[in-house]
Amino acid sequence: MFLKLIVVALAALALIQISAESDENSAKLLLYKSTVEDAVVEGRDFVVTYQLINVGNAAATGIEVADRYDATSFVSQNNVNEEGNVQFDLEELAPGGQASFNVTVRPKLFGVYESTRARIKYGNGAVEMEGVEPDVRSGFSTSLGRIKIESAADYERRTSLHIREYGLFALIFGIPTLLPFLLWRATKSVSERISRPKSA
């Protein structure tokens, strides 16, 4: 019984060592999806950045990134086709390397947008043997989460200089303030003319 336990433990250690060695020279890609926009506004450009980072010890090859934006909700501007599909291909990414690309869309509607996760597929560059298919890995990006798309009217109301409102304020409070001053000044100049002694 004790001998069986030792054999099983040694076999488990050997499997762990083999899996650690196989992961030692492999590509591991991280895909971050982010934006720097303070406010996403209906009818204005919305820029999304996709950043790839290879944290593995081998080069990643045949990298494909795919994402989708609903064509009924967004107008394609940059790096997006008319159907709303995003496709980014990269030949190779070295260990520790980074690559990024931007996508620009313009929201047609306001409300809450649930961001999708981009799909990534790549080959592990460490496995290159003749007649053997490369190790293909896949995964998903981070998500932007729920994004509030603000209506253009609300955005203008929130960020405008409010010139019309300040002008109306100045008019409403300027008249009651200036009218007594002008009346006082006119009365003062008339009373000064009357009280001046006439020279002979």
Long-range contacts (C-beta under 8 A, 24 or more apart in sequence): 24-57, 25-57, 25-58, 25-126, 26-56, 26-57, 26-58, 26-124, 26-126, 26-135, 27-54, 27-56, 27-57, 27-58, 27-59, 27-60, 27-61, 27-93, 27-95, 27-122, 27-123, 27-124, 27-125, 27-126, 27-137, 28-54, 28-55, 28-56, 29-53, 29-54, 29-55, 29-56, 29-60, 29-63, 29-93, 29-120, 29-122, 29-137, 29-139, 30-55, 31-65, 31-118, 31-120, 31-139, 31-140, 31-141, 31-142, 32-141, 32-142, 33-67, 33-115, 33-117, 33-118, 33-141, 33-142, 33-143, 33-144, 34-142, 34-144, 35-144, 39-150, 39-155, 40-107, 40-113, 40-147, 40-148, 40-149, 40-150, 41-107, 41-149, 41-150, 41-151, 41-152, 41-155, 42-107, 42-108, 42-109, 42-110, 42-149, 42-150, 42-151, 42-152, 42-155, 43-106, 43-107, 43-108, 43-152, 44-106, 44-107, 44-152, 44-155, 45-77, 45-104, 45-105, 45-106, 46-74, 46-104, 46-105, 46-106, 46-107, 47-102, 47-103, 47-104, 48-102, 48-103, 48-104, 48-105, 48-144, 49-100, 49-101, 49-102, 49-103, 50-86, 50-88, 50-100, 50-101, 50-102, 50-103, 50-118, 50-141, 51-98, 51-99, 51-100, 52-90, 52-93, 52-98, 52-99, 52-100, 52-120, 53-97, 53-98, 54-93, 54-94, 54-95, 54-96, 54-97, 54-98, 55-96, 56-95, 56-124, 57-95, 57-126, 58-95, 58-124, 58-125, 58-126, 59-92, 59-93, 59-94, 59-95, 59-97, 59-125, 59-126, 60-92, 60-93, 60-122, 60-123, 60-124, 60-125, 61-91, 61-92, 61-122, 61-123, 61-124, 61-125, 61-134, 62-91, 62-121, 62-122, 62-123, 62-134, 62-136, 63-89, 63-90, 63-91, 63-92, 63-93, 63-120, 63-121, 63-122, 64-88, 64-89, 64-120, 64-121, 64-122, 65-89, 65-90, 65-118, 65-119, 65-120, 65-141, 66-118, 66-119, 66-120, 67-103, 67-116, 67-117, 67-118, 67-119, 67-141, 68-116, 69-103, 69-105, 69-116, 72-108, 73-107, 73-108, 73-109, 73-113, 74-105, 74-106, 74-107, 74-108, 75-105, 75-106, 75-107, 75-108, 76-105, 77-104, 77-105, 77-106, 78-102, 78-103, 78-104, 79-103, 79-104, 80-104, 80-105, 86-118, 92-125, 93-122, 107-149, 109-149, 110-149, 110-150, 110-151, 110-152, 110-154, 111-148, 111-149, 112-146, 112-147, 112-148, 112-149, 113-146, 113-147, 113-148, 113-149, 114-146, 115-143, 115-144, 115-145, 115-146, 115-147, 116-143, 117-141, 117-142, 117-143
